[in-house]
Amino acid sequence: MSQTNLTTKKMSGEGEQQYTAWILYCEYGSIDKLMKAWEGMRLNATEMRPDLRGFMEKLGEPPVRTTLARWSKKFCWVERRDLKLAEDLQALREKTKKIIADKKHKIAEVFERVMNKRLKQLREGESVTTLDLKQVWEMFQVEIGKPTSMGQLNVENQGLLTPEQKEHGQQLHEALKEVIRIRHRKKK
């Protein structure tokens, strides 16, 4: 059987018992472990878990080891197991990405709510503390992969400033100096 015909679904010519045995093979990893599990399930699984009755009916009586080895070869169990593992891993990665994206979104929403609340307090003339705002901001920065302190900055990969960036930095510096001068004069 060529690898282009491999699938994790039931293959052409594969019986229900063979397919169900392959699913168990994927879980247990070897024919010997599969046989032990199959025999153990036949003996006491339906007594302990009645919900397994339909599964056990599909599985039927355990065949001999040579039959399982023949099924394994005929229906490419090893290659299909690898394919199933790859599919399961990809599904897990996608689920993880979704969880991370949802978490970032929730933290961004909390950050927005806190910012709006603080802005409202400022507009109403109330005093605002920055501790909770700082905590939410740091959570948000961590989630999006940005540094929250000077020690976390990676300056090794930064290039030299362009003349425009230097000019902009100088203008910003001068503007800040002027704001500080004005505040200092008002305090006197």
PyMOL commands that set and color helices and strands:
alter all, ss='L'
color gray80, all
select helices_A, chain A and resi 3-5+16-28+31-48+50-59+65-74+77-123+131-143+150-152+163-187
alter helices_A, ss='H'
color red, helices_A
deselect
rebuild
show_as cartoon
